[in-house]
Amino acid sequence: MDGTDVNALDRAKKIQPNGMQLLAAGDDLGQVRILEYPCLVKNSQGVKGRGHSSHVTNVLFDNSDKLLFSTGGEDQTVLQWKV
């Protein structure tokens, strides 16, 4: 394990004006990322959010795709992100 493992993914329900959807990912570094899906740029970094002090166990868009929820492992927190 090198500390960069992706633990959870969720794809937004709505299609953006550019024809893409959003993809959220949570990793072992405590980061939550939002990327465009499908990603057409190799090694795209997207938008990173930092709030968990340990690994992210799950991410989930709400039904409107305006909020993203993430849960932490050892910090046992639930964070709400405005997309």
Order of alpha helices (4+ residues) and beta strands (2+ residues): beta-beta-beta-beta-beta-beta-beta
